[in-house]
Amino acid sequence: MSDAAPPTSALLLWLPTLATAFTAGTITQLARQLATPGTLRLRTTLALAVAAGIAALSVVALLAVTIPADTSPALLLAAACVTGWSGPSILGRLGSLIERRLGLPSTTQPFDPPADPRP
């Protein structure tokens, strides 16, 4: 028999960290959107904030499995805030990277950064 914890209980152990990452990313992006001049559309602002929270959660989850276990949780929180500030476009970059690694054709997503017009 294996000593490994079932996936459900392992996820429950990570739930506070992932929830904190999501919250930090969402609030950081919301602060960035509220700091921009001009009027904001509520739906767009909320969508960007939630998408940034999901991006922060994804980055923290990826970092958590790649960095040493004794790394400070503050590093994960900082990564969540930086990702939240950058916004959801990081998901497009991560998706493109994963698609390339898997040999899949790339697809355009709603939060992808605009194509670089330079040759």
HUHUQUI-V50571 format. One record per backbone hydrogen bond with DSSP energy under -0.5 kcal/mol. CO is the residue of the C=O (numbers start at 1). NH is the residue of the N-H. E is the energy in kcal/mol with one decimal. If there is no record, write none. Layout:
co:CO nh:NH e:E
co:CO nh:NH e:E
This chain:
co:6 nh:10 e:-2.2
co:7 nh:11 e:-2.4
co:8 nh:12 e:-2.0
co:9 nh:13 e:-1.6
co:10 nh:14 e:-1.2
co:11 nh:15 e:-1.1
co:14 nh:18 e:-2.8
co:15 nh:19 e:-2.8
co:16 nh:20 e:-2.1
co:17 nh:21 e:-2.3
co:18 nh:22 e:-2.5
co:19 nh:23 e:-2.5
co:20 nh:24 e:-2.8
co:21 nh:25 e:-2.6
co:22 nh:26 e:-2.5
co:23 nh:27 e:-2.7
co:24 nh:28 e:-2.3
co:25 nh:29 e:-2.2
co:26 nh:30 e:-2.4
co:27 nh:31 e:-2.6
co:28 nh:32 e:-2.1
co:29 nh:33 e:-2.7
co:30 nh:34 e:-2.5
co:31 nh:35 e:-1.4
co:32 nh:36 e:-0.7
co:33 nh:36 e:-0.8
co:40 nh:42 e:-0.5
co:41 nh:45 e:-2.7
co:42 nh:46 e:-2.7
co:43 nh:47 e:-2.3
co:44 nh:48 e:-2.6
co:45 nh:49 e:-2.2
co:46 nh:50 e:-2.7
co:47 nh:51 e:-2.5
co:48 nh:52 e:-2.2
co:49 nh:53 e:-1.9
co:50 nh:54 e:-2.3
co:51 nh:55 e:-2.3
co:52 nh:56 e:-2.6
co:53 nh:57 e:-2.4
co:54 nh:58 e:-2.4
co:55 nh:59 e:-2.6
co:56 nh:60 e:-2.5
co:57 nh:61 e:-2.4
co:58 nh:62 e:-2.4
co:59 nh:63 e:-2.8
co:60 nh:64 e:-2.6
co:61 nh:65 e:-1.0
co:62 nh:66 e:-0.6
co:63 nh:66 e:-0.9
co:63 nh:67 e:-2.3
co:68 nh:71 e:-1.5
co:72 nh:75 e:-1.3
co:72 nh:76 e:-0.8
co:73 nh:77 e:-2.1
co:74 nh:78 e:-2.6
co:75 nh:79 e:-2.3
co:76 nh:80 e:-2.0
co:77 nh:81 e:-2.2
co:78 nh:82 e:-2.7
co:79 nh:83 e:-2.4
co:80 nh:84 e:-2.4
co:81 nh:85 e:-2.3
co:82 nh:86 e:-2.3
co:83 nh:87 e:-2.1
co:87 nh:90 e:-1.3
co:88 nh:91 e:-1.7
co:88 nh:92 e:-0.8
co:89 nh:93 e:-1.8
co:90 nh:94 e:-2.9
co:91 nh:95 e:-2.8
co:92 nh:96 e:-2.4
co:93 nh:97 e:-2.3
co:94 nh:98 e:-2.6
co:95 nh:99 e:-2.7
co:96 nh:100 e:-2.5
co:97 nh:101 e:-2.4
co:98 nh:102 e:-2.1
co:99 nh:103 e:-0.6
co:99 nh:104 e:-2.7
co:100 nh:103 e:-0.9
co:109 nh:112 e:-1.6
co:115 nh:117 e:-0.5
